[in-house]
Amino acid sequence: MPRKSQYSRTTTGQDIGLPPIPDGGEEEALRNLREWLDGLTDHPLLRHCRPPAELVIPVGVPYAWWRSPILTTLDTMIEILERAAPDGLHDLRRRFQEPRETNPAGRGDFYNLRAEMAVAASFAEAGLDFAVNTQAGPDLLIDAPSGRRVGVEISHRGPDALGSIAMDVLARLNELLLDIKVSLMAEECAPASIRTPQRRQLADAIVEAAEKMVDEPFVLVRSAVVPDRPERDVPPLVVRVQITPLPMGAGVEVVSSMTSGAQHTLDAVAAVAQQPLRSEQKRAQARRMPTLLIADITHLDGTAKATIDRWPSAFASEWNPEDPFVALAAMHCPLNHLTPCMATSINPHADPLVAADVTRSLKPVAGLLRWPPMQAPHWQRDGVPAGP
């Protein structure tokens, strides 16, 4: 089904911190979030305190930024974490307050932290006794029923297909101070990943065409890009780009639309799995303690949670006999959602007693150990005891 993504709009001026909340009975709104953001002037969240460029607000009417679903959800998340008060929470707050660029790269860095916070909050809501790791190693730590220490590593992957092209174009056109709209339209189901040289080539063509526009109603650019994993028999993708001038002062808008479906989502899930599964640093961590990998696919191009029951099937083909991880989960948690939607693939080569112990420790977390009936863990099928 067609999906459309609007990655950003240009804003003029710099962030100056959280705006005040006017009198009117809502002065205590977002109390937790405002404490974590206190004094910050360059945080990616501050962009949600400004009205969207297309929103017309009458003179004298304040923009109710404190009702933003993205901000209210994060405020609730922080409240849950502070109520649970896990060991190491101070480190999570410190990383939350670290200076970040407000460009797409800075937002991507924050999305990774936000995914960790969402998982931690779901653990807290489930009543798990967990800690935020303040040392080198997995992000979160849990003690299994046997007393075994279990690591949870959360990995975020940003878009590296149409979304990456859109964000690159946005950043480059912002520097040119143009008033322009760029629409990227995939003519077929887009691959989950596009080769870096191909992404750069198309971005270069778009920027060059935008610079040459003079009194034109619109300009079309048509280009073919090659998927990152041609061994999956994904054909080259034709992308049609329309460039349209906007009124003076409107800034830059970049949108992308594509056709996505079950196979696209499965390819995206598999692409996400590759990076943490093959990272030698994470593999070394997993050899020191049983580890669950959680791959956040929320911000991949065109990915939706509709095919959640098929995610473990996509992961199943990625396992190698020497993989040290106990399990791999996919997570989908949009910025206005509090509870992550997750599904898990158990490593078929893992020690069954260790794997059973890990799953017992994580069982209270809603949806985390969800798999289709045919994907049931081998110790459930073969009668292996549920842990020591």
Buried (B, 14 or more C-beta within 10 A) or exposed (E): EEBEBBBBBBBEEEBEBBEEBEEEEEEEBBEBBBEBBEEBEBBBBBBBBBEEBEEEEEEEEEBBBBEBEBBBBBBBBBBBBBEBEBEBBEBBBEBBBEEBEBBBBBBBBBBBBBBBBBBBBBBBBBEBEBBBBBEEBBBBBBBBBBEBBBBBBBBBBBBBBBBBBBBBBBBBBBEEEBBBBBBBBBEEBBBBBBBEEBBEBBBEBBBEBBEEBEEEEEBEBEBEBBBBBEEEEBEBBEBBBBBBBBEEEBBBBBBBBBBBBEBBBBBBBBBBBBBBBEBEEBBEBBEEBBBBBBBBBBBBBBBBBEBBEBBBBBBBEBBEEEBBBBBBBBBBBBBEBBBBBBBBBBBBBBBBBBBBBBBBBBBBBBBBBBBEEEBEBBBBEEEBEBBE
